[in-house]
Amino acid sequence: MPRGRRSLTAAAAALAVLVTACGGSSPPPASSLTPTPAPTPSPTPGPDSEMLAVLGTGVGTFDLVAIPVVILRNQAARHGAAAVIVHFATSRDGTPLGSVDSAPVNLAPGETLAVTADCTDACLNPTDVSPTPAVGSWVTTPGPSLTGGAGSYSCPGCGGGHAHGDVSGTLSTGQLGAGTPVVVFADCKAGDGRIVGGGSRQLPWPGGPSSSVDVAVLVNEPPAACELSASTGW
């Protein structure tokens, strides 16, 4: 073979090898990374209504004893009202009389509770009462609570005026052990809804989910209905 042709053949072969080598390597596929979804934050609850509403007031009297009454409702949905003390200021026809504080009570979120106090001698025959509730603290983990309800009023031999009677009914709870101190309140109303008296009693919880209770009350007139409610320590 002539020398010039051998050079052309060798060059062509080298070019073929180069083309083959280049065509045989392909670029690596682009990696596809799936992004990790970000966690969805839980919605932040709005502000709670940390306040006690006064639903009604009244006073029951008999001889030298007066029992001021207030019905409170915890307006908060997520907070309990702890160590609530109600200051009762009494008056008669605009003239200030004595005052008295209630025992400390606790109200669970949304709970309605009647609170009374005993004012002897200093609150002589009051006709009006002005309650001022003070909350010791608002707590996010309320303690145990009790459920009351309608009570039965009795006063054998009583007439149509001021009287010393009794209210009996049932309290229930699934959270109290035997011996736990409980304060029980009774509030009594006339047919038109006026609070005409009430009373309270402290007792140890006997144990179990429910218990029958009896509370002495003072009323200004025979009530049309009475209710029981209760509180215990947190």
C-alpha positions as CSV (number, residue, x, y, z in Angstrom):
1,M,0.0,0.0,0.0
2,P,1.4,3.4,-0.8
3,R,2.7,5.3,2.1
4,G,0.2,8.2,1.8
5,R,-2.8,5.9,1.8
6,R,-1.5,4.1,5.0
7,S,-1.3,7.5,6.8
8,L,-4.9,8.4,5.8
9,T,-6.1,4.9,7.0
10,A,-4.4,5.3,10.3
11,A,-5.8,8.7,10.9
12,A,-9.4,7.5,10.0
13,A,-9.0,4.6,12.5
14,A,-7.8,6.9,15.3
15,L,-10.8,9.3,14.6
16,A,-13.2,6.3,14.8
17,V,-11.8,5.2,18.1
18,L,-12.1,8.8,19.5
19,V,-15.7,9.1,18.3
20,T,-16.6,5.7,19.8
21,A,-15.0,6.6,23.1
22,C,-16.9,9.9,23.3
23,G,-20.2,8.4,22.3
24,G,-20.0,5.6,24.9
25,S,-20.0,7.9,28.0
26,S,-23.3,9.5,28.9
27,P,-23.7,12.2,31.6
28,P,-25.1,10.9,34.9
29,P,-28.8,11.6,35.4
30,A,-29.7,14.6,37.4
31,S,-30.6,13.7,41.0
32,S,-34.1,14.5,42.0
33,L,-34.4,15.4,45.7
34,T,-37.9,15.5,47.2
35,P,-38.0,18.3,49.7
36,T,-39.1,17.4,53.3
37,P,-42.4,19.0,54.1
38,A,-42.2,21.6,56.9
39,P,-44.4,20.7,59.9
40,T,-47.6,22.6,60.1
41,P,-47.7,24.6,63.4
42,S,-50.6,24.1,65.7
43,P,-53.0,27.0,65.8
44,T,-52.4,29.2,68.8
45,P,-55.6,29.6,70.9
46,G,-57.0,33.1,71.3
47,P,-57.1,34.9,74.6
48,D,-59.3,33.4,77.3
49,S,-62.0,35.4,79.0
50,E,-60.6,35.4,82.6
51,M,-63.5,37.0,84.5
52,L,-66.2,36.1,86.9
53,A,-69.8,37.1,86.0
54,V,-72.3,37.9,88.7
55,L,-75.6,36.3,87.7
56,G,-77.6,37.2,90.7
57,T,-77.5,38.5,94.3
58,G,-79.8,38.3,97.3
59,V,-80.0,38.0,101.1
60,G,-81.9,35.8,103.5
61,T,-82.5,36.9,107.1
62,F,-83.9,35.4,110.2
63,D,-83.7,36.9,113.7
64,L,-80.2,38.4,114.0
65,V,-78.6,36.4,111.2
66,A,-78.2,37.4,107.6
67,I,-77.0,35.1,104.7
68,P,-75.9,37.2,101.7
69,V,-75.9,35.2,98.4
70,V,-74.2,35.7,95.0
71,I,-74.3,33.4,92.0
72,L,-71.0,33.4,90.1
73,R,-70.1,32.0,86.7
74,N,-66.5,31.5,85.5
75,Q,-66.5,32.9,82.0
76,A,-63.1,31.4,81.1
77,A,-63.1,28.4,78.8
78,R,-59.6,27.1,79.6
79,H,-58.7,28.6,83.0
80,G,-60.0,27.8,86.5
81,A,-60.5,30.6,89.1
82,A,-58.7,29.6,92.2
83,A,-59.0,30.9,95.8
84,V,-61.9,33.2,95.0
85,I,-63.1,35.2,98.0
86,V,-66.3,37.2,97.9
87,H,-66.6,40.4,100.0
88,F,-70.3,41.1,100.8
89,A,-71.3,44.6,101.8
90,T,-74.9,44.8,103.1
91,S,-77.3,47.7,103.4
92,R,-80.9,48.5,104.3
93,D,-82.8,51.1,102.3
94,G,-79.5,52.7,101.3
95,T,-78.0,52.7,104.8
96,P,-74.7,50.7,105.0
97,L,-74.7,47.8,107.4
98,G,-72.0,45.2,108.1
99,S,-69.8,43.3,105.7
100,V,-68.4,39.8,105.6
101,D,-66.1,37.7,103.5
102,S,-66.9,34.2,102.1
103,A,-64.7,31.2,102.5
104,P,-62.3,30.7,99.6
105,V,-63.8,28.7,96.7
106,N,-62.6,27.4,93.3
107,L,-64.5,27.5,90.0
108,A,-63.7,25.2,87.1
109,P,-63.9,26.7,83.5
110,G,-67.5,27.5,82.7
111,E,-68.7,26.5,86.2
112,T,-71.6,28.3,87.9
113,L,-71.4,28.4,91.7
114,A,-73.6,30.0,94.4
115,V,-71.5,31.5,97.2
116,T,-72.9,32.6,100.6
117,A,-71.5,33.9,103.9
118,D,-72.9,34.2,107.5
119,C,-73.2,37.7,108.9
120,T,-74.6,37.6,112.4
121,D,-75.4,40.8,114.4
122,A,-73.4,43.2,112.2
123,C,-75.8,42.7,109.2
124,L,-79.0,43.5,111.0
125,N,-82.0,42.8,108.6
126,P,-80.3,44.0,105.4
127,T,-82.4,44.3,102.2
128,D,-79.6,44.6,99.7
129,V,-76.1,43.1,99.2
130,S,-73.2,44.2,97.0
131,P,-70.7,41.4,96.3
132,T,-67.1,41.9,95.2
133,P,-65.4,38.7,94.1
134,A,-61.6,38.6,94.1
135,V,-59.8,35.8,92.2
136,G,-56.6,34.5,93.9
137,S,-55.2,33.2,90.6
138,W,-56.2,31.9,87.2
139,V,-54.8,28.4,86.7
140,T,-54.4,26.3,83.5
141,T,-54.8,23.0,85.3
142,P,-57.9,23.2,87.4
143,G,-58.5,20.8,90.3
144,P,-61.6,18.6,90.9
145,S,-65.1,20.0,90.8
146,L,-68.6,18.8,91.9
147,T,-71.9,18.9,90.2
148,G,-75.1,19.9,92.1
149,G,-78.6,20.6,90.9
150,A,-82.1,21.1,92.1
151,G,-82.7,20.7,95.9
152,S,-85.8,20.1,97.9
153,Y,-86.8,22.8,100.4
154,S,-88.6,21.9,103.7
155,C,-89.6,23.9,106.7
156,P,-92.2,22.1,108.8
157,G,-94.5,24.4,110.6
158,C,-93.1,27.6,108.9
159,G,-95.4,30.4,107.9
160,G,-95.3,32.7,104.9
161,G,-92.5,35.0,106.1
162,H,-88.9,34.7,107.2
163,A,-87.9,31.2,108.1
164,H,-85.1,28.8,108.9
165,G,-85.5,25.7,106.6
166,D,-83.4,23.0,105.0
167,V,-82.5,22.1,101.4
168,S,-81.7,18.5,100.5
169,G,-80.3,17.1,97.3
170,T,-77.5,15.2,95.7
171,L,-73.9,16.1,94.7
172,S,-71.8,14.1,92.3
173,T,-68.2,13.9,91.3
174,G,-65.8,11.4,89.9
175,Q,-62.7,13.0,91.3
176,L,-62.8,13.2,95.1
177,G,-61.5,10.7,97.6
178,A,-63.1,9.9,100.9
179,G,-62.5,12.6,103.5
180,T,-61.8,15.5,101.1
181,P,-63.1,18.7,102.6
182,V,-66.1,20.2,100.6
183,V,-68.2,23.3,101.1
184,V,-71.8,23.0,100.0
185,F,-74.0,26.0,99.1
186,A,-77.7,26.3,98.7
187,D,-79.5,29.3,97.0
188,C,-83.2,29.7,97.0
189,K,-85.4,31.8,94.6
190,A,-88.9,33.1,94.5
191,G,-91.2,32.4,91.6
192,D,-90.1,35.6,89.9
193,G,-86.4,34.6,90.1
194,R,-85.5,36.8,93.0
195,I,-82.9,35.2,95.4
196,V,-84.7,35.1,98.8
197,G,-82.1,33.2,100.8
198,G,-79.5,30.5,101.1
199,G,-77.0,28.8,103.3
200,S,-73.8,26.7,103.4
201,R,-72.3,23.7,105.1
202,Q,-68.8,22.3,105.2
203,L,-68.3,18.5,105.3
204,P,-65.9,15.7,104.4
205,W,-66.7,13.9,101.2
206,P,-67.9,10.4,102.2
207,G,-66.4,8.7,99.1
208,G,-68.0,7.4,96.0
209,P,-69.3,9.2,92.9
210,S,-72.3,10.9,94.6
211,S,-73.7,11.8,98.0
212,S,-76.9,13.1,99.5
213,V,-76.5,16.4,101.4
214,D,-78.7,18.6,103.6
215,V,-78.0,22.4,104.0
216,A,-79.7,24.7,106.5
217,V,-80.9,27.9,104.9
218,L,-82.5,31.2,105.8
219,V,-85.2,32.6,103.6
220,N,-87.3,35.8,103.5
221,E,-90.3,33.9,102.1
222,P,-91.2,30.4,101.0
223,P,-89.0,29.7,97.9
224,A,-90.3,28.3,94.7
225,A,-87.0,26.5,94.0
226,C,-83.6,25.9,95.5
227,E,-80.4,24.6,94.1
228,L,-77.2,23.0,95.5
229,S,-73.6,23.6,94.3
230,A,-70.3,22.9,95.9
231,S,-66.5,23.6,95.8
232,T,-63.4,21.8,97.1
233,G,-59.8,22.6,97.4
234,W,-57.2,22.6,94.6
